[in-house]
Amino acid sequence: MIAFILRRLAFLVPVLLGVSLVTFTLVRLIPGDATLLAIGVDQRTTPEQVERIRRSYGLDQPQPVQYVKWLGKVVRGDLGNSLRTRRAVTQELGLRLPVTIELALLAALVGTIPAFIVGVLAAVKRNSGLDYAATIITLVGVSVPNFLLATLLVLVFSYWLRWLPPIGYVEFTRAPLENLRNMVLPAVSLGLPLAAVMMRNTRSAMLEMLGQDFVRVARAKGLAERRVITRHVIGNAALPIITVGGIQVASLLGGTVIVETIFGLPGVGRYIYESIANRDYPVVQGVTLVIATMFVLVSLVVDILYVVVDPRLRTA
């Protein structure tokens, strides 16, 4: 197991290097001069002053040189400073990352556990009312985008029913109940599309396993249906469910950009959205690299779960 994990960790290094290179290149393809945006439109500067500011940020150097210098700082834990606020990116992430992690965890709980249970029941009770209802919910969840779902939730639960606040954030350590009230709508709007995908794939994987010969043999031996489902079907259907679930949970980090902006949450998603609009190179590069690192770490956890579910993969 340890050797397997070490091999997977070794594969993460070239992946993160590739992500850093692509991010560095794409950010500089965004139209606009970051130096002029950092100066501001109300300040009068001469071309010589603009060039001096550009040189102070290292933007006058060739891009390969800028990339190597930036990567060297990243290895030392320095993601740079914002061109707009002059604050360290690591400091800003320390304040905003807990909000995004909490949102992603709540959305993962909303989108995985109930979806798995409903998907299993829909497969076991195929062509029943529950199966048809689950299919309809799945189609709606896959079709409706996050921003529209978030808007509808705010309209219904905040403005019509007035049950939940439409916007705002309170730290969990300061007021836990108020924090959860503020996080319900963002977590649901982010987690429901995940729940739809999980439900559909769980149902498909379960139906595929229910038609296998070993299930018929287990039933022919007189095993109880519950034991057949829990011991034989779910275990063999777990790999495709884990695959889809891992990808979807990791993608929640990217989905927070829209949700945090709509609900006014001070998280990483809203931070990177504002930074892209301001052409703030260091922030976009640093935050994207952190999100990519979290994504590949989730993929590592999925690979480990593969081995736990199916030990034959340890020697694959």
ABEGO torsion letter per residue (X at the ends): XAAAAAAAAAAAAAAAAAAAAAAAAAAAABBEBAAAAAAEAABBBBAAAAAAAAAAAGAABBAAAAAAAAAAAAAAGBAEBBAAAGBBAAAAAAAAAAAAAAAAAAAAAAAAAAAAAAAAAAAABBGBAAAAAAAAAAAAAAABBAAAAAAAAAAAAAAAAGABBABEBBBAAABAAAAAAAAAAAAAAAAAAAAAAAAAAAAAAAAAAAABAAAAAAAAAGBBAAAAAAAAAAAAAAAAAAAAAAAAAAAAAAAAAAAAAAAGBBBAAAAAAAAAAAGBAAAAAAAAAAAAAAAAAAAAAAAAAAAAABAAAAAX
